[in-house]
Amino acid sequence: MPNKTELIKDTKYCEIHNQGRYVDNNYTYCIEKIYVKKLKRFEIRFSLYKDLTGHPEKYIARSLDVTELELISLLKDAIEKNVFTSEMIDEMSKLLSSSKKNSITYYHTFIYL
């Protein structure tokens, strides 16, 4: 079953199709599924928007810095808004499951040393 996409915004550079959001005061942190026109492909973009006088949600071209809890909220919303394909979610799930097992093994090895 294909993932549902929704065109949110069309710019010169890209089309924003889906967007997971975490809003905090004047900032909006996002994970977006974008279609880059020049490259003719979909990409995942971590982005930051800031509310400015006369320009709500102005795109800020810089890195996205969030706490772990903010990132969890952002990922949850991105998954609910179909930013990621089901294949990507499956791979992330495998990675997290594998990482958890490795952490537990490392922890038990460390305790017994």
C-alpha positions as CSV (number, residue, x, y, z in Angstrom):
1,M,0.0,0.0,0.0
2,P,1.6,3.4,-1.0
3,N,2.1,6.0,1.6
4,K,-0.3,8.9,1.5
5,T,1.4,12.2,0.5
6,E,0.0,15.7,1.0
7,L,1.5,18.8,-0.8
8,I,2.0,21.4,1.9
9,K,4.1,24.0,0.1
10,D,5.7,24.5,-3.3
11,T,9.0,26.5,-3.5
12,K,11.5,27.2,-6.2
13,Y,13.8,24.5,-4.7
14,C,11.4,21.8,-3.6
15,E,7.9,20.7,-2.8
16,I,7.1,19.9,0.8
17,H,4.9,16.9,0.8
18,N,4.6,15.7,4.4
19,Q,5.7,17.3,7.6
20,G,6.1,16.1,11.2
21,R,6.2,19.1,13.6
22,Y,7.2,20.0,17.1
23,V,6.2,23.6,18.1
24,D,8.0,25.4,20.9
25,N,7.4,29.2,21.5
26,N,8.6,31.0,18.3
27,Y,10.2,27.9,16.8
28,T,8.8,25.0,14.8
29,Y,11.1,22.0,14.4
30,C,10.2,19.7,11.5
31,I,11.0,16.5,9.7
32,E,9.8,16.8,6.2
33,K,9.4,14.7,3.1
34,I,10.5,17.0,0.3
35,Y,10.7,16.5,-3.5
36,V,13.9,18.3,-4.8
37,K,13.0,19.5,-8.2
38,K,16.5,19.8,-9.7
39,L,17.5,16.3,-8.5
40,K,14.0,14.8,-9.3
41,R,13.9,12.8,-6.1
42,F,12.4,12.6,-2.6
43,E,14.5,13.4,0.4
44,I,14.0,13.7,4.2
45,R,14.8,17.1,5.6
46,F,15.3,18.2,9.2
47,S,14.3,21.8,9.3
48,L,13.7,24.8,11.6
49,Y,11.2,27.6,11.2
50,K,11.0,30.8,13.3
51,D,8.1,33.2,13.7
52,L,9.3,36.6,12.7
53,T,7.4,39.9,12.6
54,G,5.4,39.9,9.4
55,H,6.6,36.5,8.4
56,P,5.3,33.5,10.4
57,E,7.3,30.3,10.1
58,K,10.3,31.7,8.2
59,Y,12.6,28.8,7.1
60,I,15.9,29.0,8.9
61,A,18.7,27.4,6.9
62,R,20.8,25.9,9.7
63,S,21.1,22.7,11.7
64,L,18.3,21.4,13.9
65,D,19.2,21.2,17.6
66,V,16.6,19.5,19.8
67,T,16.6,17.6,23.1
68,E,16.0,13.8,23.0
69,L,12.4,14.3,24.2
70,E,11.7,16.9,21.5
71,L,13.2,14.6,18.9
72,I,10.9,11.7,20.1
73,S,7.9,14.0,19.8
74,L,9.1,15.1,16.3
75,L,9.7,11.6,15.1
76,K,6.2,10.5,16.4
77,D,4.5,13.3,14.5
78,A,6.5,12.6,11.4
79,I,5.5,8.9,11.5
80,E,1.8,9.8,12.0
81,K,2.0,12.3,9.1
82,N,3.5,9.7,6.7
83,V,6.8,11.4,6.3
84,F,8.6,8.0,6.2
85,T,7.8,5.0,4.1
86,S,6.7,1.8,5.7
87,E,10.1,0.3,4.6
88,M,12.0,3.1,6.4
89,I,9.9,2.6,9.6
90,D,10.7,-1.2,9.4
91,E,14.4,-0.5,9.0
92,M,14.4,2.0,11.9
93,S,12.5,-0.5,14.1
94,K,15.1,-3.2,13.3
95,L,17.9,-0.7,14.0
96,L,16.5,0.3,17.4
97,S,15.8,-3.3,18.3
98,S,19.3,-4.3,17.4
99,S,20.8,-1.3,19.2
100,K,18.8,-2.2,22.4
101,K,20.1,-5.8,22.3
102,N,23.7,-4.6,21.8
103,S,23.3,-2.1,24.7
104,I,22.0,-4.8,27.0
105,T,24.8,-7.2,26.1
106,Y,27.4,-4.4,26.6
107,Y,25.8,-3.5,30.0
108,H,25.9,-7.1,31.2
109,T,29.4,-7.6,30.0
110,F,30.5,-4.4,31.7
111,I,28.8,-5.4,35.0
112,Y,30.6,-8.8,35.1
113,L,34.0,-7.3,34.5
